[in-house]
Amino acid sequence: MAVLRRHAGVVAAFLVSIWLAPIAAGGDAASQDVVVVLRGSREEIRGSLAGFDDEHLTLRTRQGERKLRWLQLSPRSAVSLRKRVMRSDSAADWLSLARLCRELGLSREARDAVGRAVSIDPSLAEAGNQLLAARNPPSTSRGRNPSNPPYPLSTPELAAAAMERARVHAARAREELGLILHEFQTPHFIVFTDWHPGDHQFIRKNLEAAYSAVAAQFGLSPKDNIFVGKLAVFMFERNGDFARFARTIDEIESMESAFGYYCGHESGMGHLAMWKPDAAAEGGDLRAAQRKWARVLTHEFTHAFIHRYRSNQQVPRWLNEGTAEVVAHRLFPNPQHRGLAKDLAVRQDIDLESLFDDEFVPSGELYPVMETMVELLIATDRGRFVRLFDQIKQGVDPEAALQQLYGWDYPALVRAWRSWVVSQR
């Protein structure tokens, strides 16, 4: 569940559990043993698949982790491995494979992959035909253009202001709430916490692991810093202190039942607040608690990245939450999400068009709807989806941008979504 205050640019969502191992990207495909051959050479790389997305894969070898682009592999290695890790019943995955084949110059394999995608989801026929008819193979690489950086560049003055702003919040917590918060820093975060010092390393490892996982989904290097200065994290021992901080510092009421929230400002600055919940809340199942926490933390960091992607311009809630869910689902799959969306698609008693009103706060059951709406946009045309984001970040009205790029206003998007999601397996 998320809380959004339009005037402050706040995006908040529940976070769960705390005592976890570092996050590993790649979802259920992680730890598969693989052997790949680099393109243009006979060099073999052996290891286990630590994670992947549409653009990159990470192999864990004896010499350490090695991140490669799919296009660095020989065509046979790339296609064989992609088929191995993709979902054979996913039309979107087959269409993604078709794009990879086009980039590798494998026209026949691209046609076969499009055929499989369309056999699963006939609504993708137009997108598949456009992909095959393209004069030049579509490229998924995100080369850096210094004149058009992927996030607003900070300055030493802004970075110093962000750090000072975080320390002012910590001082207010001490003066107004009686809390003593110890400060430490990691490459991307400045942390204020009343946890025992022995637990600080746990916080360091998991925050940086979350940053790396989400950065990969946005095509950024973990060495990049998308935040202004460093993202402030306030980590509380007790729920009551967390709720008092939310009420006093961020003026957010009734947070006692929440586990955390991300608060962003239109200046690009922001902070994350969490508390350490009772481990017994997950019934003593540490593995389940680890996965649930990692998935929701990934969702939250996706909001932080969206906040800073291209510009500090706010995107509509349905697109923000839907994209965060898509990224979280890719790294930590939830097999129930498609079924839940289908159940809602056939119901006529829910006003789904209210999702496009940012004053409306959707319940948790509507998150699969927003997620699959974003999946539909990506499956229809990934390039248009990127342009949709870019136009909104440039200040274009979201519905106008959707109409221009996809030919759908919001009611038409709902109709297209109902038809599409019901047809999915």
N, C-alpha and C positions, 0 to 999 in steps of 0.2 A: 504494500500500500504506500502511496506517496502523498505528500502534502505540498501544494504549490501556492505560493503567494505572489501574484503577478507583480505587485509594486516592488518587491524585494528580490525577485528572481530566485526564490527559494525552491529547491527540489528536494523533498525528503522521502525516505523509504525505510522500512524496517530492516534491521540487521539482526542476525541471529547467531547464538553460540559464541565462543571465544577460544577455547583451548584447542588449537588446531595445528596441523602441520602446514608447511608452505604450500601455496597453490601450485598445481601443475596444470598447464593449459593442454587442450587437445581432447578433453572429454573422454569417451570410452575407447578411443583409438590409442590412447597413450600406452606406452610400454610394449608395443608390438615390435618384434625383432624384424629388421629389414636390412637389405643390401641394395644399394643404389649405385649407379654408374654416372659419373659426371659427363655432361655433354661435351663432345669434341675431344675426349680423352678416354683412356681405359681405366682411370682411377676409380676404384671401388671404395665405398664408405660403408662400413658395417656398424650397426648399433641398434638401439631401440628408439622407436618413434616417441618423442617426448611431447609433441604437440604439432598442430598444423592449422592453417586457415587457407583461404582461396589463393593466397599469394606466396606463402612461405611454409616451410616445414622445419622442425627442429629435431635433430638426431642426437641422442645421448651416446657418445662413443667412449672408448677407453681413454682418449685424450681430452675428454670434456664435451660439453654441448657444442653443436655446430648448427648454425642457422643457415638454411639455403633457400633460394627461390626455386619454385617448381621448374622454371625455365632453365635453371642451371643443370638439370638432370637430362640424361639422354631421353629421347622421346619414349622409348620402350620402358625405361625405369619410371618416368613420370606418370605415364598412363596406367601402367600396371599397379603402382603403389596407390594412385588416386582411386582406382576401382576397388582396391582392397580396403581403403579406409572410409569410402563414401557409403551412404545408405542406398542400397539397390532399389528400394521402393520410393525413393525421393525424386520427384521430377526436377526440383531445383538443383539437386546434386548432379543429375545427368546433364542438365543444361550448363552447369558450371564445368563439368568435364568437357563438354563440347567446346566451350570457350578456350580451355587449356589446349585441346587438340588443334584448334584453329591457330593458336599462337605458336604451336610447335610445328605447324605446316602439315598436319595430318588431316586432310580434307575428308577422306572416307570415314575415318574414325569419328570425326566431328559430326558427319551426317548420321552415322549410326547412333551416336549419343543423343542427338536431337530427336531422332525417331523414338528412342526409348523414353525420353522426357515427355514427348507428345502423347505416347501411348498411355502414360500414367495420368497426364493432365492435358487434355485436348486444348485447354485455354491458352497453352503456351505455344501453339502452332505459329502465330504471328511472330512472336519473339524469336522462335527457333529459325524461321525463314529469314528474318532480318539478320540474324547472326551469320547464317550460311551465305547470304547474299552480299555481306559487307565486302567491299573491294579490298580493304586491308584488314588483316586479322586484328580484332580488338585487343588492346593491351590492358592488363590489370595492374601494371607497374605504376608506381607513384613516384616518378622522378621528381626531385626537388627543383622548384623554380624559385630562385631567390626573390623575384618580384611578386610572387604569390605564395607565401609560406602557408603551411597547413594549419597554423595557429598564430594568433597575434603575438608578435615579438614583444618581450618585456624589456625593461631598461633597468639599470642599477637603482635608479630612483624609485621606480614602481616596486621592484623587488624588496627594497628596504622598507617601503611603506607597508607592503603586505606583511612582512615579518613583524613590524611594529604593531600593526593592527591585531595580529594574533596575540602578541604579548600583552596588549591592552586588555583583550578579552580574558587572558589568564589572570591579570592583576585584578580585574573586576570580580572574577570568581573567588579570588582570595579575600577581597575587601567586602564584597556584598554577600557571599555565600559561605565564607569561612573555610574555603578549600585550598589546600596547599598542593599545587600541581608542579611536578618536576618537569623540566624541559630537556629534551634531547632531539638530535636531528639525524636524518638519513639523507641520501642523495636527493630525494624528491619531497620529503615531508619534514615539518617541524611539529613535534609531538609534545603535548602537555598531559600529564597523567598523574593520578594518585595510586597507581599500581605499585606493588613492591618492585624495587630495582632489579631483582632477579628475573622479573618477567619482561623487562624492557627489550631484551634480544628477541623474544617471541614476537613482540609488536613490530620491531624492525623488519624481521624476515618476512612476515606476512604482508605488511604494507608494500614493500618493494616487489614481492612476488606478484601481488595484485596489479601493481603498476605495469610490470612487464607483460602480464597476460593481456591486459586491455590495450596497451600500446600496440601490441602485435596485431590486434583486430583493426586498428586504425592505420596500419601500415607505417607506424613510427618505431624508431629504435628505442630500446629501454634507456639509452643514453640521453635521449631528448628530454627536455623538461617543458611540458605543455603548460605548467602552472605559472602564475605570477609569483616570483620568489619560490616559495615552497608551500605545498598545501598543508594547512594547519589541521591537526587531528587532536581532538579533546577526548581522552579515553578515561572514563570514570569507573571506579570500583563498584558503586552502588546505583541502582535505578533511580532512587530518590534524588541524588545529587545531579544525575543526568537530566531529570525532568525539571529541576530547579534552574539548571543552566539554560535549558531550552526556553523556559518561561522568562527568565531575567535578562539573558544576553540576547537571545534571538526573538523574543516576544512570540513564542509558539506555545500555545496552551495545550493541555491534556495530552502530554507525551508519555504518561506513566506506562501505557501499554506498548509503547514503541521501544525498539532496541537501538535505534539510531536514526540520524538524518544527515543529509548533505545540504548545506546552506551556501548558495552562491550569490554574489552581488554583481550588478551590471558592469562594474569596473573590471570584472574578470577575477577578482579575489574571491576566496571562499574557504569554508572549513567543514570538517566532518566531526560530528559528535556521536559518541557511542558509550555504552556501559557494558560491563561484564555480567551477562545474565547467569543464572543458576544452571550449571551443567546438567542438573537433573531434569531440566525442562525438555531435554531430548530423550528422556527415558533411559539414560545411561549409555546410549549407543553413540560412542565417540566418532565412529566412521560416518554415520549419518549426520551428526552435528558438524563435522568438518566439511562435508560436501555442501550442506545447506548454507553454512556460513560463507564458504568460498563462492557459491553461486550468487548470493545476495550482495556480497562485497563487490563482485565483478559488475553486477548491475549498477551499484552505486558509483563505482569509478567510471563506468560508461557515461553516467550523467555528468561527471566532472569533465570528462573529455569532450562531450557534446557541448558543454558550456563554453569551452575554449576553442573548439574546432572552427577554423576560418575566421570567426569573429566572436564577440561576446553577446551577439544577438540571440535572444531567447527563441527556441523553437516550440511549436505547440506541444501540449502535454501528450497527446496520443502518439505523436511521432517520437518524442523523447522517450516515453516509457516503452513504446513498441521496439525501438532500436535497442534500448538497454536490455530488453528481454531476449531479443534475437542474439545479441552478443553473448549474454549469459547462457542461453540455450546451446550455442555452438560449443562453448567450453565445458559446460556441465549440463548435458542433455536431460530434458524432462519429458519422458515418453507420453505423458498424459496431456500435454498442452494442446496437441492437435484435436484430440477427442473432446476436450472441454470446449474448445472453440466451435467445433461442429455442433455440439449440443445447443450452444447459444445461437448459432446461425439459423437453426430451424424454428426458434422461438420468435413469436411476433409480439410478445408482451414486454419486450425490452426496447427502450428508445436508444438505439445505438448512435444516433446522430448527436446525442448529448455529449458523446466523447469528444467532439470537436469544439466544445465550449470549455475554455480553460478555467472557468469559474466552477465547473462541475468536477467533483472529486470522485473518480470511479472506485468502485469496490474491488477487492482482490479478484473476484470471479471474472472481471472484465479485462484483466491483464492478458490472457491468452488471445482475446479479440484484437487488442492493439498489437500484440506480437505478430499474429498471422496477417494482419493488414500490412505491416511492414514487409513480411515475407512475400506477400503478393506483389508489392511494388518492386521488390528486388528480383523476384522470379520473372516478372514481366519484362523488365529491362534494368539491369544493374546500373548502366550508364545514366539513364534518366533519373534513377534514385539518387545518385551522387549529385547530379545537377539540381534536383529538387532541394537537397540539403543546402547546396551552395547558394541557390537563389534566396531561400528563406534566410540564410545567414547574411545575405546582402540587403535584407530588409523587404523583400517581396512578400506580399500577402500570401500565406500558405495555401489557401484554397485556389487563388489565382495561379500560383506556380503549379499546383497539381493539375488544374484545368489545362494549362498550356502544355505541360509535358506528357500527361497521360490522357487528356480528354475527359477527365472525370471531375465533377464537383463533388462535394461531400456525400450527398444522397446517392450519386452514381457509384462512388467508391464503396459505400455500404452494400449496394446491390451486387457489384462485381465481387466483393469479398464473400458475400453469402454463397454465391454460385461456386466460387473457386474453392473455398474451404470445405464445402460439402463434397466436392469431387476428389479431395485428397484422401490417400489411403492411410 
